């Protein structure tokens, strides 16, 4: 009998996540019931939102409870189907969690065409991170040609797409990232106009030099001191999409916002965003992003760990900024 391996939540983290917060369990692979599909997961996506799912604080969706399989999206292959919309061999993405096999209702799966792009891309630039960048930019940042768009965590799965969309839409794209290597990648490989290394110090002056006309739109992934710094450079009637606050996810006390006055003085529009709010428009984003990939206008980088046993290590590294691009675990 085929064995399934899954990571469950063993305890809620206090401060930084540790490997002891998770437990690896083994059981027989499940069998699909009527209307269900058995998926063999080949890739697991690791994302910053997972930190919030293992917190007991209020969030936009239900968190993971002790003993439950850790939440996460996967890309894999249908092994057995009892749903008319899927057959064995179909490639799909699914909310399977951190495990090798999963049975889900067919309605929970999304079939993808792995002949048009690598399967793993559908967890990154062609998946949730790409759609997050697309809707956050189009609906909240709403940049006009010639405007300056700044994005934090610029080399990450979401930030890298944000900057490339800004360029594709005729804007000046400025990234903020940690380390010279990441900044060089953002400018030389992704085509941003500039990228500032927040770890090198003097962030305000360097960002001001990179944005001589100020900042018209800011896509926030980090929060804390970086948000305060960008607020000092925002233009009148500028826009901020708050997508993530990774600098605070493991903090015992939030940094807060010290430059709140800038929001008043510059009449800044700030909106938090969760990609699920545009669920009905996913096909629109999928089509637009796939066209950019096909034309070579959307480049993508992955950090890959091998084996499901390394999933906790991958999440911890992601939360500490050790990844370079989209963090994945190759399951098979």
Rosetta blueprint (number, residue, H / E / L):
1 X L
2 X L
3 X E
4 X E
5 X E
6 X E
7 X E
8 X E
9 X E
10 X L
11 X L
12 X L
13 X L
14 X L
15 X L
16 X L
17 X L
18 X L
19 X H
20 X H
21 X H
22 X E
23 X E
24 X E
25 X E
26 X E
27 X E
28 X E
29 X L
30 X L
31 X L
32 X L
33 X L
34 X L
35 X L
36 X E
37 X E
38 X E
39 X E
40 X E
41 X E
42 X E
43 X E
44 X E
45 X E
46 X L
47 X L
48 X L
49 X H
50 X H
51 X H
52 X H
53 X H
54 X L
55 X L
56 X L
57 X L
58 X L
59 X L
60 X L
61 X L
62 X L
63 X L
64 X L
65 X L
66 X L
67 X L
68 X L
69 X E
70 X L
71 X L
72 X L
73 X L
74 X E
75 X E
76 X E
77 X E
78 X E
79 X E
80 X E
81 X E
82 X L
83 X L
84 X L
85 X L
86 X L
87 X L
88 X L
89 X L
90 X L
91 X E
92 X E
93 X E
94 X E
95 X L
96 X L
97 X L
98 X L
99 X E
100 X L
101 X E
102 X E
103 X E
104 X E
105 X E
106 X H
107 X H
108 X H
109 X L
110 X E
111 X E
112 X L
113 X L
114 X L
115 X L
116 X L
117 X L
118 X L
119 X H
120 X H
121 X H
122 X H
123 X H
124 X L
125 X L
126 X L
127 X L
128 X H
129 X H
130 X H
131 X H
132 X H
133 X H
134 X H
135 X H
136 X H
137 X H
138 X H
139 X H
140 X H
141 X H
142 X L
143 X L
144 X L
145 X L
146 X L
147 X L
148 X E
149 X E
150 X E
151 X E
152 X E
153 X L
154 X L
155 X L
156 X L
157 X L
158 X L
159 X H
160 X H
161 X H
162 X H
163 X H
164 X H
165 X H
166 X H
167 X H
168 X H
169 X L
170 X L
171 X L
172 X E
173 X E
174 X E
175 X E
176 X E
177 X E
178 X L
179 X L
180 X H
181 X H
182 X H
183 X H
184 X H
185 X H
186 X H
187 X H
188 X H
189 X H
190 X L
191 X L
192 X L
193 X L
194 X E
195 X E
196 X E
197 X E
198 X H
199 X H
200 X H
201 X L
202 X L
203 X H
204 X H
205 X H
206 X H
207 X H
208 X H
209 X H
210 X H
211 X L
212 X L
213 X L
214 X L
215 X E
216 X E
217 X E
218 X E
219 X E
220 X E
221 X L
222 X L
223 X L
224 X H
225 X H
226 X H
227 X H
228 X H
229 X H
230 X H
231 X H
232 X L
233 X L
234 X E
235 X E
236 X E
237 X E
238 X E
239 X E
240 X E
241 X E
242 X E
243 X L
244 X L
245 X L
246 X H
247 X H
248 X H
249 X L
250 X L
251 X L
252 X L
253 X L
254 X L
255 X L
256 X L
257 X L
258 X L
259 X L
260 X L
261 X H
262 X H
263 X H
264 X H
265 X H
266 X L
267 X L
268 X L
269 X E
270 X E
271 X E
272 X E
273 X L
274 X L
275 X H
276 X H
277 X H
278 X H
279 X H
280 X H
281 X H
282 X H
283 X H
284 X H
285 X H
286 X H
287 X H
288 X H
289 X H
290 X H
291 X H
292 X H
293 X H
294 X H
295 X L
296 X L
297 X L
298 X L
299 X L
300 X L
301 X L
302 X E
303 X E
304 X E
305 X E
306 X E
307 X L
308 X H
309 X H
310 X H
311 X H
312 X H
313 X H
314 X H
315 X H
316 X H
317 X H
318 X H
319 X H
320 X L
321 X L
322 X L
323 X L
324 X L
325 X L
326 X E
327 X E
328 X E
329 X E
330 X E
331 X L
332 X L
